């Protein structure tokens, strides 16, 4: 109905602005068709004008010699921020060992890739941020684009007609419940860390009637570098007995959003040395909250903030972690074999894929075995729980058993991941 009113209004304006003689009569059917064509042209022109600034910036940016916008690649990889270097470095090194030509595109001017000493077959290119980066990606030419960014063809990154396959690398061990709606629907393949991720994705495909994706079970490359580093530095990686790492996720379900400074303040008042490491995205999307917490906790000398993109030092020093549903829980438990206390509260599923899934997430079922689930109303029990977990000598054995039964190719995922990428990129459409 609204569309018809708009059509009528536009027709009135056109007739008023451009009066016609009586003999220039059009029958209603032809007039409606012509009007629809005119509206289509005007709409296309409007949206083109909106896109022109971003396209103009991208063309100017690429004209500076940092790369050609439409040069076709076999494999391209996009790192949204420097925080994903841990995921992509093992892959780039494996591609390099094989002599495979890969272009690594990044939106971080200071991305570690530029100083990593990668083989000549791996090229790194800064493509800008925001609309400049999105425009470059939207006009990309490649057999496969590999990325960790969810929401292809839903959010800013649209599928380019020049890209044959879009491949998502799941960059944590978490199930897919905590991703925004339609995060994976328009990918051609999702490289899974565990069977539980593949099972959830198949359920969403069946519910939504989306195209069946390739879901190879290959592992989590992010864990390769972390596990290797843990092994190299095992003599110096020793926990500080009284040190607790508070490492929550971000967003409306995150611990700091729900409970503010309550957990770090309670631990500090109980005499613990607290390392507070919010998710890096919190300082971008929740800046007012971070500023408020910094003011509230400024009087505690035993609270240390960690904003380093590399969290290895904090993970090494803590004897116990306190978190929520963050994927960092598994970094700490599976790499350092140390216990985690997770706060147990009902998550708001609105806007997340969890809303469409009938079963609980894998991590919500397994996290109890990695330490203890605590109701926030029982926060006073936390010191006793921490002491009990830290003194349990058999805990590492239990964590190893859970890891072996749930995670594919732990510590050696780069080879099967690269195999899968090359196989998918080489498939004929």
N, C-alpha and C positions, 0 to 999 in steps of 0.2 A: 504494500500500500504506500509506504514512504517513497519507494522508488518511483511509483506512478506519479505521485505529487511532485517529486523533483522533476520528472520528465515534463509534466504539464507546465510547471513554473519556468523551466528553461525554454520551452516552446513559446510561451507567452513573451518572454524577454526577446527571443530571436525575432518574433513577428513584429514586436513593437519597434525594435531597433532597425529592422530591415523590412519595411512594409512592401508588399508585393501587389502588382496589379491583379485585377479580378480574374484574367485569363490564365494566370499562373497557378492553376488549381492542382493540388495533389490529393489523390484519394487517401483515406485514413490509413490503409495498410502500408502504402508506399511512404507516406509521411512518417509513420511510426518507425519503419525500417531505417529511413534516412536519419531520423533523430537518434536512434540507437547507435548508428555508425558514428554520428557526430559526437555523441557522449563518450563513446569508446575512445575516439581520437583525442578528445579533450582530457579524458582521464589518463591516457597513456602519456600525453604531453606533461600533465601535472606531475605524475610520478617520476618521469624522466628528469624534470627540472629539480625535483627533490634529490635525485641521485647524482646530479651533475657535480655539486661541490665535492662530494667524496671521491667521485671518479677523477675529477680534475686534480685533487690532491694526490691521489695514487699515481696518476700519470706523471705529475711533476716529480714526485718522490722517486719513482723508478727511472726517470730520465737523468737522475744525478749519477748514474753509473753503478748503483748498488745492485742492479739486477734487471733483467728484462721481464716485463709483466706477463707476456704470453709465451715465453720460451718453454717448450714442452719438456717435462721430466719423466723419468721412469718411476722413481719413488721420491715423494716430497714428504717432509715431516714438519709439523707446526708446533712450536713450543709457545704457549700463550704467555708465560712468564718464566723467569729464571728458576722458579720453584720446581719446574718439571724437568730440569736437567738430570735429576737423579733417575727419572724414568727413561729418558732418551739416550743418556750417555752409553749404557751397555749396548743398546741397539746400534748406535752409530759406530761404536768400536767393532761390533761384530760385522756390520756391513763393510767397514774398512778392511777387516781381516780377509774378507772375501773379494775385495776389489770392486764392490758394487757401487755404482754412482748414485749418490743420494744428495738432495739439497735440503738443508735444515733451515727452515724459516722461523724467525723468532720476533717477538714483539718486545724484547728486552735489549736495550742498547748495550747493557753490561752482561749479557748472557755468557756464562762460562765457556760456551762452545768456541768463542773467538780466541781463547787462550789454552784450549785443550790439547793442541798439537795433534789434531786428527789427520788421517791420511789425505792425500791430495784428491782422492775420489769423493771425499765428503766436502761439500761447500756449505758455508754458513752465510746467511743473509738476514740482515735486520730489515723488516718490512713495515716498521712504524707501529702505531697503536690505534685503537678505535676504528673509525671508519676507513682510515687509510689501509690498515691491515686487512679489514674485512673485504674491501674492494679488491685488493690483490688476490686474496683467497677465492673470492667469488668469480674471478676471471682466470683462475689457475688452469694450466694444462698439464696433466700428469696421468700416468696409468693408475697410481694410487696415492692418496693423501692420508697420512697417518697422524692422528692427533688424540689428545685426551679431553678435548673440549666437548661437552655434551650439547645437545640441542641443535644438531645440524638440520637446516631447513625449517627450524622452528624459531631460533633466535637470529642473531646478526649474520652468522655464517651460512650462506645459502649454497646449495649444491651447484657447482660449476658444471656446465655442459661439457667442458673439456677434461673433467676428471672422471675416469672410468670407475674407480672404486674408492669408497670412503671407509676407512678402517679405524675403529676406536680401540685404543689400548686402555684397559681398565687399570688405573694407576694406584690401586690400593686393594686390600683383601676384603673390603666390605661388600656386602650384598648390594643390589641396585636400588633398594627401597628408598634410600636417602637422596636419590637424584630427583631433580625436578621432572614434572610430567613430560613425557615424549622425548626424554633425553637421548634414547637410542633408536627410536622408531625408524629413522631414515638413514641409518648406516647400512652399508652392505655387509659389514662384518664387525664383530666385537670380539676381541681377543681376551678370553676369560682366565682368571686366576684360579677359580675353583668351579666344580660342577654346580654348586648352588647358584652362581651367577647365571650360568647357561639355563638352568631350570626356570629361574624367574623370568628371564628374557623370552623363553618359549611360551610361558603363560601369557605374557603381555601381547605377543604376536597373535596368539589364538583369540584373545579377547578383542583386540583392535582390528584384526584382519589385515595387518601390515605384512609386507613382503618378508618371507623367511630369510633370515640372515645366516651367514656362516659364523659359527660359534666355536672355534677351535679352543681346546683346553690346553693352554700353553704355560701359564704361570704369570708371575708379577715381576717384570724386569727391574722395577724400582728396588725390590728386595735383593737383587744380585749384588749391586754395589754396596748396599748397607751391610749385607752379610759378609762380603769380602773384606770390607773395612773393619768390621768387628773382629774378624779372624786375624788380620794384619796387626791390629792394635790391642790384641787380647791382654797383653801384659800390662798395659796402661789403663785399660777399661775396667775400672774398679769403682763400685758404687760407694758413695758417701753414706754412712749408716743412718744419718739423721736427715737425709735429703729426699724430699718428695717432689715429683714433677707433676704440676697441674697443667694438662694439655687438652683443652676442650675443642670441640668443633665450633663452627660459626653458624649464624642464621637464627631463625626464630626458635629452633629446638635446642640450640646450644646451651651449655651449662651457664655461661656468663650472661647470656641473654635472659635465661629463666631465673637465675639466682644471684646475679650480680657478683659482688665481692665475697659472698658468704663463705665459700669453700677455702680460698686462699687465706682469708682473714682468720678463719677458725684454726687452720693448720699453723699459721704464724703465731697465734696466741697460745697454741699448745706447745710451742717451742721448736717446731720443725724449721729447717732451712727449706724454703719454698722457691722452686723455679716455676714461674708462671709463663707459659708459652702458649698464647692464644694462636688460633689458626691465622696464617698470614692474611687471609681474606678479611678477617675481622678489622684490620687496620685500614682497609679500603671501603668495605660496605658498612661497617659499624664504628666508624671513627668517633662519633660522640660518646658511644658507650666506652670505648677504650680510653678516651680522655677522662671520662668520669671515674673509671676504675683506677687510673693512675693517680688521680687526686685522692681518692679514698684510701689507697694503700700506701701512699707516700711516707707515712709515719712508721712503717714497719721495715727496719733495717735487714730483717731476715727474709724479705721477699725480693727476689731477683727476676727481672723481666728478661725474657729471651725473644728477640726479634730477628735473630740470625736466620737467613733462608736455610742454612744447614743446621739441623737440630741434633746432630750426632753427639755433640759435647753434653748437652742436657740429658739426652737419653742415657749416656754412659754414666753420668754422675748419680742419677737417682736410683734408690733401692726399690721404690714403689711409685707407680703412677696413679693419679686420680684423673678420670676422664668421663666422657659421656658415650656417645656413639661414634666418636671420631675414629678414622682408620688408623691413626697413630697408635692406637691400642695394640695393634698387631705388630707394628714396628718394634715396640717395646717388648712385647711378650715373646714373639717368635724369633727375634734377632738376639735380644739380650737375655731371654729366658727368665724374665722377672715378672712378678705379679702386678695385676692392675685392679684397682677399685673403680667400678663404674657406678654412676648414679642411676637409679632406676626410677624413671617417671614416664608417663604417657606422652608419646610424641604426637604433635599435630601433623596429621598426614595430608592435610589439604595442600594441593599444589605439588605433591610429590608422587612418584610412581608407587610408593607404598599404599596409596589410596586405592590403586587398582589391583593390588596383589592380595589374595585371600589368606596367605600364610605369613607368619612372622619372619623377620629377616634372619639370616644365618647367624649374624653376630649376636643378635639378642638371645639366641639359644646357646651359643658356645661361650659367651663372655663370662658366665658364671664359673666355668671350669678354668678360666684364666686368672681367677682371683676371687673377688667378692662383688656382689651387686648390693648396693646400699640405697635405701629409701632416704631422700633428702631430709625427711622429718626426723631421722635417727642419726643426724650428723655427729652427735656427741659420742657415738660408738666408733667413730673413724680412727682415733689413735690406737685403740685396742686391736682393731682389725689390721691396721698397718703393721703393728708389732708382731702379730701372729703370722702374717703372710711373709714378712721379711725373715723370720726365723725358721721357716719350713724348708728343710734341706732337700726334700723330695719334689719340690715344686717344679724345678727345671725338667725332670723326667716326664712329668705329666704334660707339660707344655709341648715338649718334643713329640709326644704321642699324638696330641691334637693336631699339630702342624703337619705331620706325616700323613694323616688321614684326610686332610682337608685342602691342602695347598699343592698345586701341581708344580713340579720342577723347581722346588724352593732353592734359591741361590744359583740356579743355572737355567734361568728362563730365557736369556737372550737368544740362544741358538734356536729353540723351537719357535720363538716369536718372530725372528727374522725369516725362518723357513716359511712360516705361515704368511707373512707379508709378501714375500716373493711369489709364493704359489698363487695367492689371491690376485696380485697385480698382473700376473701372467695369464690369467684365465681369459678366455674369449667371451665376449658378451653375447 
